[in-house]
Amino acid sequence: MRISIIFFLMLFCGCGGSLSSEQRKKMRENMEAKSIKKISDVELTEAALNYGRSIANVIELKDRSLNNRRLLDSLEKAFGVQILSMHPTDIQLRGVEKKIIEAYTSGSDLSGIGDDLQKMGVDSLLYTKPLMLERPDGSLEFDKALAIRIPKRQVILSFKE
């Protein structure tokens, strides 16, 4: 009995548990990656605009008319967002979306209208970009808006530091 206790004590003392420098480095990197960092509203807004713009660029290159549902579904799944086409006559729009459509349709100078980002509730953002039609006389007419509902979580996960 004494011998087994002494053996376990020697075994316990012999295993010092020291880590190699590579193991310590990996452990520090994992700890830093999992640490909580404060993100300001400005950083979140800039990141969300960039996130929305990157998705919008892909959509404009592949399906400007927003009719290819398979493409939009795959982008929604890949980016963790919801992609919509907002028309002025759509009655299923939410309050913020209706106000954005009103702003796009009520403007007289449509050449200066660009993309926009709005808060939508507590945990999501709405990126919108107007899609214009060019008339034969060269003037622009609002057709519809590309809308991307982005959860704040997705924006935060997209941060690369």
Contact map, one row per residue, 1 for C-alpha under 8 A:
11111000000000000000000000000000000000000000000000000000000000000000000000000000000000000000000000000000000000000000000000000000000000000000000000000000000000000
11111100000000000000000000000000000000000000000000000000000000000000000000000000000000000000000000000000000000000000000000000000000000000000000000000000000000000
11111110000000000000000000000000000000000000000000000000000000000000000000000000000000000000000000000000000000000000000000000000000000000000000000000000000000000
11111111000000000000000000000000000000000000000000000000000000000000000000000000000000000000000000000000000000000000000000000000000000000000000000000000000000000
11111111100000000000000000000000000000000000000000000000000000000000000000000000000000000000000000000000000000000000000000000000000000000000000000000000000000000
01111111110000000000000000000000000000000000000000000000000000000000000000000000000000000000000000000000000000000000000000000000000000000000000000000000000000000
00111111111000000000000000000000000000000000000000000000000000000000000000000000000000000000000000000000000000000000000000000000000000000000000000000000000000000
00011111111100000000000000000000000000000000000000000000000000000000000000000000000000000000000000000000000000000000000000000000000000000000000000000000000000000
00001111111110000000000000000000000000000000000000000000000000000000000000000000000000000000000000000000000000000000000000000000000000000000000000000000000000000
00000111111111000000000000000000000000000000000000000000000000000000000000000000000000000000000000000000000000000000000000000000000000000000000000000000000000000
00000011111111100000000000000000000000000000000000000000000000000000000000000000000000000000000000000000000000000000000000000000000000000000000000000000000000000
00000001111111110000000000000000000000000000000000000000000000000000000000000000000000000000000000000000000000000000000000000000000000000000000000000000000000000
00000000111111110000000000000000000000000000000000000000000000000000000000000000000000000000000000000000000000000000000000000000000000000000000000000000000000000
00000000011111110000000000000000000000000000000000000000000000000000000000000000000000000000000000000000000000000000000000000000000000000000000000000000000000000
00000000001111111000000000000000000000000000000000000000000000000000000000000000000000000000000000000000000000000000000000000000000000000000000000000000000000000
00000000000111111100000000000000000000000000000000000000000000000000000000000000000000000000000000000000000000000000000000000000000000000000000000000000000000000
00000000000000111110000000000000000000000000000000000000000000000000000000000000000000000000000000000000000000000000000000000000000000000000000000000000000000000
00000000000000011111000000000000000000000000000000000000000000000000000000000000000000000000000000000000000000000000000000000000000000000000000000000000000000000
00000000000000001111111100000000000000000000000000000000000000000000000000000000000000000000000000000000000000000000000000000000000000000000000000000000000000000
00000000000000000111111100000000000000000000000000000000000000000000000000000000000000000000000000000000000000000000000000000000000000000000000000000000000000000
00000000000000000011111110000000000000000000000000000000000000000000000000000000000000000000000000000000000000000000000000000000000000000000000000000000000000000
00000000000000000011111111000000000000000000000000000000000000000000000000000000000000000000000000000000000000000000000000000000000000000000000000000000000000000
00000000000000000011111111100000000000000000000000000000000000000000000000000000000000000000000000000000000000000000000000000000000000000000000000000000000000000
00000000000000000011111111110000000000000000000000000000000000000000000000000000000000000000000000000000000000000000000000000000000000000000000000000000000000000
00000000000000000000111111111000000000000000000000000000000000000000000000000000000000000000000000000000000000000000000000000000000000000000000000000000000000000
00000000000000000000011111111100000000000000000000000000000000000000000000000000000000000000000000000000000000000000000000000000000000000000000000000000000000000
00000000000000000000001111111110000000000000000000000000000000000000000000000000000000000000000000000000000000000000000000000000000000000000000000000000000000000
00000000000000000000000111111111000000000000000000000000000000000000000000000000000000000000000000000000000000000000000000000000000000000000000000000000000000000
00000000000000000000000011111111100000000000000000000000000000000000000000000000000000000000000000000000000000000000000000000000000000000000000000000000000000000
00000000000000000000000001111111110000000000000000000000000000000000000000000000000000000000000000000000000000000000000000000000000000000000000000000000000000000
00000000000000000000000000111111111000000000000000000000000000000000000000000000000000000000000000000000000000000000000000000000000000000000000000000000000000000
00000000000000000000000000011111111000000000000000000000000000000000000000000000000000000000000000000000000000000000000000000000000000000000000000000000000000000
00000000000000000000000000001111111000000000000000000000000000000000000000000000000000000000000000000000000000000000000000000000000000000000000000000000000000000
00000000000000000000000000000111111100000000000000000000000000000000000000000000000000000000000000000000000000000000000000000000000000000000000000000000000000000
00000000000000000000000000000011111110000000000000000000000000000000000000000000000000000000000000000000000000000000000000000000000000000000000000000000000000000
00000000000000000000000000000000011111000000000000000000000000000000000000000000000000000000000000000000000000000000000000000000000000000000000000000000000000000
00000000000000000000000000000000001111100000000000000000000000000000000000000000000000000000000000000000000000000000000000000000000000000000000000000000000000000
00000000000000000000000000000000000111110000000000000000000000000000000000000000000000000000000000000000000000000000000000000000000000000000000000000000000000000
00000000000000000000000000000000000011111011000000000000000000000000000000000000000000000000000000000000000000000000000000000000000000000000000000000000000000000
00000000000000000000000000000000000001111111000000000000000000000000000000000000000000000000000000000000000000000000000000000000000000000000000000000000000000000
00000000000000000000000000000000000000111111100000000000000000000000000000000000000000000000000000000000000000000000000000000000000000000000000000000000000000000
00000000000000000000000000000000000000011111110000000000000000000000000000000000000000000000000000000000000000000000000000000000000000000000000000000000000000000
00000000000000000000000000000000000000111111111000000000000000000000000000000000000000000000000000000000000000000000000000000000000000000000000000000000000000000
00000000000000000000000000000000000000111111111100000000000000000000000000000000000000000000000000000000000000000000000000000000000000000000000000000000001100000
00000000000000000000000000000000000000001111111110000000000000000000000000000000000000000000000000000000000000000000100000000000000000000000000000000000000000000
00000000000000000000000000000000000000000111111111000000000000000000000000000000000000000000000000000000000000000000000000000000000000000000000000000000000000000
00000000000000000000000000000000000000000011111111100000000000000000000000000000000000000000000000000000000000000000000000000000000000000000000000000000001001100
00000000000000000000000000000000000000000001111111110000000000000000000000000000000000000000000000000000000000000000100000001010000000000000000000000101001000000
00000000000000000000000000000000000000000000111111111000000000000000000000000000000000000000000000000000000000000001100000000010000000000000000000000000000000000
00000000000000000000000000000000000000000000011111111100000000000000000000000000000000000000000000000000000000000000000000000000000000000000000000000000000000000
00000000000000000000000000000000000000000000001111111110000000000000000000000000000000000000000000000000000000000000000000000000000000000000000000000000001001000
00000000000000000000000000000000000000000000000111111111000000000000000000000000000000000000000000000000000000000000000000000010000000000000000000010100000000000
00000000000000000000000000000000000000000000000011111111100000000000000000000000000000000000000000000000000000000000000000000000000000000000000000000000000000000
00000000000000000000000000000000000000000000000001111111110000000000000000000000000000000000000000000000000000000000000000000000000000000000000000000000000000000
00000000000000000000000000000000000000000000000000111111111000000000000000100010000000000000000000000000000000000000000000000000000000000000000000000000000000000
00000000000000000000000000000000000000000000000000011111111100000000000000000000000000000000000000000000000000000000000000000000100000000000000001000000000000000
00000000000000000000000000000000000000000000000000001111111110000000000000000000000000000000000000000000000000000000000000000000000000000000000000000000000000000
00000000000000000000000000000000000000000000000000000111111111000000000000000000000000000000000000000000000000000000000000000000000000000000000000000000000000000
00000000000000000000000000000000000000000000000000000011111111110100000100000000000000000000000000000000000000000000000000000000000000000000000000000000000000000
00000000000000000000000000000000000000000000000000000001111111110000000000000000000000000000000000000000000000000000000000000000000000000000000000000000000000000
00000000000000000000000000000000000000000000000000000000111111110000000000000000000000000000000000000000000000000000000000000000000000000000000000000000000000000
00000000000000000000000000000000000000000000000000000000011111110000000000000000000000000000000000000000000000000000000000000000000000000000000000000000000000000
00000000000000000000000000000000000000000000000000000000001111111111000000000000000000000000000000000000000000000000000000000000000000000000000000000000000000000
00000000000000000000000000000000000000000000000000000000001111111100000000000000000000000000000000000000000000000000000000000000000000000000000000000000000000000
00000000000000000000000000000000000000000000000000000000000000111110000000000000000000000000000000000000000000000000000000000000000000000000000000000000000000000
00000000000000000000000000000000000000000000000000000000001000111111100100000000000010000000000000000000000000000000000000000000000000000000000000000000000000000
00000000000000000000000000000000000000000000000000000000000000101111100000000000000000000000000000000000000000000000000000000000000000000000000000000000000000000
00000000000000000000000000000000000000000000000000000000000000100111111100000000000000000000000000000000000000000000000000000000000000000000000000000000000000000
00000000000000000000000000000000000000000000000000000000000000000111111110000000000000000000000000000000000000000000000000000000000000000000000000000000000000000
00000000000000000000000000000000000000000000000000000000000000000001111111000000000000000000000000000000000000000000000000000000000000000000000000000000000000000
00000000000000000000000000000000000000000000000000000000000000000001111111100000000000000000000000000000000000000000000000000000000000000000000000000000000000000
00000000000000000000000000000000000000000000000000000000001000000101111111110000001000000000000000000000000000000000000000000000000000000000000000000000000000000
00000000000000000000000000000000000000000000000000000000000000000000111111111000000000000000000000000000000000000000000000000000000000000000000000000000000000000
00000000000000000000000000000000000000000000000000000000000000000000011111111100000000000000000000000000000000000000000000000000000000000000000000000000000000000
00000000000000000000000000000000000000000000000000000010000000000000001111111111100000000000000000000000000000000000000000000000000000000000000000000000000000000
00000000000000000000000000000000000000000000000000000000000000000000000111111111111000000000000000000000000000000000000000000000000000000000000000000000000000000
00000000000000000000000000000000000000000000000000000000000000000000000011111111100000000000000000000000000000000000000000000000000000000000000000000000000000000
00000000000000000000000000000000000000000000000000000000000000000000000001111111000000000000000000000000000000000000000000000000000000000000000000000000000000000
00000000000000000000000000000000000000000000000000000010000000000000000000111111100000000000000000000000000000000000000000000000000000000000000000000000010000000
00000000000000000000000000000000000000000000000000000000000000000000000000111111110000000000000000000000000000000000000000000000000000000000000000000110010000000
00000000000000000000000000000000000000000000000000000000000000000000000000111011111000000000000000000000000000000000000000000000000000000000000000011110010000000
00000000000000000000000000000000000000000000000000000000000000000000000000010001111100000000000000000000000000000000000000000000000000000000000000011100000000000
00000000000000000000000000000000000000000000000000000000000000000000000100010000111110000000000000000000000000000000000000000000000000000000000001111000000000000
00000000000000000000000000000000000000000000000000000000000000000000000000000000011111000000000000000000000000000000000000000000000000000000000001110000000000000
00000000000000000000000000000000000000000000000000000000000000000100000000000000001111100000000000000000000000000000000000000000000000000000000111100000000000000
00000000000000000000000000000000000000000000000000000000000000000000000000000000000111110100100010001000000000000000000000000000000000000000000111100000000000000
00000000000000000000000000000000000000000000000000000000000000000000000000000000000011111100000000001000000000000000000000000000000000000000001110000000000000000
00000000000000000000000000000000000000000000000000000000000000000000000000000000000001111100000000001100100000000000000000000000000000000000000100000000000000000
00000000000000000000000000000000000000000000000000000000000000000000000000000000000000111110000000000000000000000000000000000000000000000000000000000000000000000
00000000000000000000000000000000000000000000000000000000000000000000000000000000000001111111100000000000000000000000000000000000000000000000000000000000000000000
00000000000000000000000000000000000000000000000000000000000000000000000000000000000000001111100000000000000000000000000000000000000000000000000000000000000000000
00000000000000000000000000000000000000000000000000000000000000000000000000000000000000000111110000000000000000000000000000000000000000000000000000000000000000000
00000000000000000000000000000000000000000000000000000000000000000000000000000000000001000111111011000000000000000000000000000000000000000000000000000000000000000
00000000000000000000000000000000000000000000000000000000000000000000000000000000000000000001111111000000000000000000000000000000000000000000000000000000000000000
00000000000000000000000000000000000000000000000000000000000000000000000000000000000000000000111111100000000000000000000000000000000000000000000000000000000000000
00000000000000000000000000000000000000000000000000000000000000000000000000000000000000000000011111110000000000000000010100000000000000000000000000000000000000000
00000000000000000000000000000000000000000000000000000000000000000000000000000000000001000000111111111000000000000000000000000000000000000000000000000000000000000
00000000000000000000000000000000000000000000000000000000000000000000000000000000000000000000111111111100000000000000000000000000000000000000000000000000000000000
00000000000000000000000000000000000000000000000000000000000000000000000000000000000000000000001111111110000000000000000000000000000000000000000000000000000000000
00000000000000000000000000000000000000000000000000000000000000000000000000000000000000000000000111111111000000000000000000000000000000000000000000000000000000000
00000000000000000000000000000000000000000000000000000000000000000000000000000000000001110000000011111111100000000000000000000000000000000000000010000000000000000
00000000000000000000000000000000000000000000000000000000000000000000000000000000000000010000000001111111110000000000000000000000000000000000000000000000000000000
00000000000000000000000000000000000000000000000000000000000000000000000000000000000000000000000000111111111000000000000000000000000000000000000000000000000000000
00000000000000000000000000000000000000000000000000000000000000000000000000000000000000000000000000011111111001001000000000000000010000000000010000000000000000000
00000000000000000000000000000000000000000000000000000000000000000000000000000000000000010000000000001111111000000000000000000000000000000000010000000000000000000
00000000000000000000000000000000000000000000000000000000000000000000000000000000000000000000000000000111111100000000000000000000000000000000000000000000000000000
00000000000000000000000000000000000000000000000000000000000000000000000000000000000000000000000000000011111111000000000000000000000000000000000000000000000000000
00000000000000000000000000000000000000000000000000000000000000000000000000000000000000000000000000000000011111000000000000000000000000000000000000000000000000000
00000000000000000000000000000000000000000000000000000000000000000000000000000000000000000000000000000000001111111000000000000000000000000000000000000000000000000
00000000000000000000000000000000000000000000000000000000000000000000000000000000000000000000000000000001001111111000000000000000000000000001110000000000000000000
00000000000000000000000000000000000000000000000000000000000000000000000000000000000000000000000000000000000011111000000000000000000000000001000000000000000000000
00000000000000000000000000000000000000000000000000000000000000000000000000000000000000000000000000000000000011111100000000000000000000000000000000000000000000000
00000000000000000000000000000000000000000000000000000000000000000000000000000000000000000000000000000001000011111110000000000000010000000000000000000000000000000
00000000000000000000000000000000000000000000000000000000000000000000000000000000000000000000000000000000000000011111000000000000110000000000000000000000000000000
00000000000000000000000000000000000000000000000000000000000000000000000000000000000000000000000000000000000000001111100000000011110000000000000000000000000000000
00000000000000000000000000000000000000000000000010000000000000000000000000000000000000000000000000000000000000000111110000000111100000000000000000000000000000000
00000000000000000000000000000000000000000000100110000000000000000000000000000000000000000000000000000000000000000011111000001111000000000000000000000000000000000
00000000000000000000000000000000000000000000000000000000000000000000000000000000000000000000000100000000000000000001111100001110000000000000000000000000000000000
00000000000000000000000000000000000000000000000000000000000000000000000000000000000000000000000000000000000000000000111111011100000000000000000000000000000000000
00000000000000000000000000000000000000000000000000000000000000000000000000000000000000000000000100000000000000000000011111111100000000000000000000000000000000000
00000000000000000000000000000000000000000000000000000000000000000000000000000000000000000000000000000000000000000000001111111000000000000000000000000000000000000
00000000000000000000000000000000000000000000000000000000000000000000000000000000000000000000000000000000000000000000001111110000000000000000000000000000000000000
00000000000000000000000000000000000000000000000000000000000000000000000000000000000000000000000000000000000000000000000111111000000000000000000000000011100000000
00000000000000000000000000000000000000000000000000000000000000000000000000000000000000000000000000000000000000000000001111111100000000000000000000001111000000000
00000000000000000000000000000000000000000000000100000000000000000000000000000000000000000000000000000000000000000000111110111110000000000000000000001111000000000
00000000000000000000000000000000000000000000000000000000000000000000000000000000000000000000000000000000000000000001111100011111000000000000000000111100000000000
00000000000000000000000000000000000000000000000110010000000000000000000000000000000000000000000000000000000000000011110000001111100000000000000000111100000000000
00000000000000000000000000000000000000000000000000000000000000000000000000000000000000000000000000000000000000000011100000000111110000000000000011110000000000000
00000000000000000000000000000000000000000000000000000001000000000000000000000000000000000000000000000000000000000111000000000011111000000000000011100000000000000
00000000000000000000000000000000000000000000000000000000000000000000000000000000000000000000000000000001000000001110000000000001111100000000011111000000000000000
00000000000000000000000000000000000000000000000000000000000000000000000000000000000000000000000000000000000000000000000000000000111110000000011111000000000000000
00000000000000000000000000000000000000000000000000000000000000000000000000000000000000000000000000000000000000000000000000000000011111000001111100000000000000000
00000000000000000000000000000000000000000000000000000000000000000000000000000000000000000000000000000000000000000000000000000000001111100001111000000000000000000
00000000000000000000000000000000000000000000000000000000000000000000000000000000000000000000000000000000000000000000000000000000000111110111100000000000000000000
00000000000000000000000000000000000000000000000000000000000000000000000000000000000000000000000000000000000000000000000000000000000011111111100000000000000000000
00000000000000000000000000000000000000000000000000000000000000000000000000000000000000000000000000000000000000000000000000000000000001111110000000000000000000000
00000000000000000000000000000000000000000000000000000000000000000000000000000000000000000000000000000000000000000000000000000000000000111110000000000000000000000
00000000000000000000000000000000000000000000000000000000000000000000000000000000000000000000000000000000000000000000000000000000000001111111000000000000000000000
00000000000000000000000000000000000000000000000000000000000000000000000000000000000000000000000000000000000000000000000000000000000001111111100000000000000000000
00000000000000000000000000000000000000000000000000000000000000000000000000000000000000000000000000000000000001100000000000000000000111100111110000000000000000000
00000000000000000000000000000000000000000000000000000000000000000000000000000000000000000000000000000000000001000000000000000000000111100011111000000000000000000
00000000000000000000000000000000000000000000000000000000000000000000000000000000000000000000000000000001100001000000000000000000011110000001111100000000000000000
00000000000000000000000000000000000000000000000000000000000000000000000000000000000000100000000000000000000000000000000000000000011110000000111110000000000000000
00000000000000000000000000000000000000000000000000000000000000000000000000000000000011110000000000000000000000000000000000000000011100000000011111000000000000000
00000000000000000000000000000000000000000000000000000000000000000000000000000000000011100000000000001000000000000000000000000001111000000000001111100000000000000
00000000000000000000000000000000000000000000000000000001000000000000000000000000001111000000000000000000000000000000000000000001111000000000000111110000000000000
00000000000000000000000000000000000000000000000000000000000000000000000000000000001111000000000000000000000000000000000000000111100000000000000011111000000000000
00000000000000000000000000000000000000000000000000010000000000000000000000000000111100000000000000000000000000000000000000000111000000000000000001111100000000000
00000000000000000000000000000000000000000000000000000000000000000000000000000000111000000000000000000000000000000000000000011110000000000000000000111110000000000
00000000000000000000000000000000000000000000000100010000000000000000000000000001110000000000000000000000000000000000000000011110000000000000000000011111011000000
00000000000000000000000000000000000000000000000000000000000000000000000000000001100000000000000000000000000000000000000000111000000000000000000000001111111000000
00000000000000000000000000000000000000000000000100000000000000000000000000000000000000000000000000000000000000000000000000111000000000000000000000000111111100000
00000000000000000000000000000000000000000000000000000000000000000000000000000000000000000000000000000000000000000000000000100000000000000000000000000011111110000
00000000000000000000000000000000000000000000000000000000000000000000000000000011100000000000000000000000000000000000000000000000000000000000000000000111111111000
00000000000000000000000000000000000000000001001100100000000000000000000000000000000000000000000000000000000000000000000000000000000000000000000000000111111111100
00000000000000000000000000000000000000000001000000000000000000000000000000000000000000000000000000000000000000000000000000000000000000000000000000000001111111100
00000000000000000000000000000000000000000000000000000000000000000000000000000000000000000000000000000000000000000000000000000000000000000000000000000000111111100
00000000000000000000000000000000000000000000001000100000000000000000000000000000000000000000000000000000000000000000000000000000000000000000000000000000011111110
00000000000000000000000000000000000000000000001000000000000000000000000000000000000000000000000000000000000000000000000000000000000000000000000000000000001111111
00000000000000000000000000000000000000000000000000000000000000000000000000000000000000000000000000000000000000000000000000000000000000000000000000000000000001111
00000000000000000000000000000000000000000000000000000000000000000000000000000000000000000000000000000000000000000000000000000000000000000000000000000000000000111
